[in-house]
Amino acid sequence: MSNRNVQGVLGKKLGMTQVFDDRNRIVPVTVIEAGPCRVVHLNTPERDVYAALQLAFGDTKASWVSKPELGHLKAASAEPAK
């Protein structure tokens, strides 16, 4: 696998709020629930020609997940997730 850095945040937006900076200016911010993220599939260059991770975030009801996705998660021994 190559050493590529992935930059970003995987999470769920909870809402907006505001904070004050060091000069007492109001700064709007987004509140995000980040993690935990579980790795449910790993692609390797030897097997799949490219390197990639598939992540699951958050829990959900099994009835809200399609049967193919449930089978994919079951193969990874993972609970139903988004």
N, C-alpha and C positions, 0 to 999 in steps of 0.2 A: 504494500500500500504506500502511496505517496504521502508526504507530510503536508497536505494542504490544510490551511486553517479555515474553518467555516465560521463566519461571523454572523451572528444573529441571535435572536431570542425566540424560543418556541414557548408560547404560553397562551393564556386566556385573558382577554381584556376585562377588567373588573369595573373600570370607570375612569372618570377624570377628577382631578382636584388641582389645587394650586399650592405652591410653596413660595417662600420669600428667599431671594438670593442675598449675598453679603452686602449689597447696596440697597436693601429693602425694596427691591422691585418684585412684583408678582410674576411668577413663571408658571404657566400651565403645564401640568404633567399628566401622563397616562399611568394608571395603576394596573400592573400586570401580575397575574399569578403565574410564575414560571416554575416548571418542574414539579415533581420528578418525571423525567422522560425515560422510558424503557426501550432498549434496543430489541426489536422483534425480528429483524432480519439483517444479515450481513452478506453483502456481495463482495466477492474477491476477484481480482484480475485473472487468477488461474482458472476459476470456474465460470465466471460471468463476463469476462473481458473488461470489466470496469470495477472500481471500488466504490461502494456506497453503503450507507446505513439506513435502515428504515426504523423510525422512532414511533412510539405510541405515547400519547399524552392524555392524561385524564381517564377516568373510568366512566363507563356507560352501561346501560342495560344490554343484555345479550339480544333482546328482541329488537333493538335499534341498530344492530350490526348485521350486514348481509351474511348469508351462509358461507360464501367464499371467503369473506374476511374472517369469519369465526374459525374456519378451517385453517387459515393462515396463522391466526393467533394461537390456535390450539397446537399447531406444529412447533411453535416457539415457546410453548408452555406459559403463555401469557393470558391474563384475564381480558375480557372484552374491554376495548379501549378505542379512543378516537385516533 
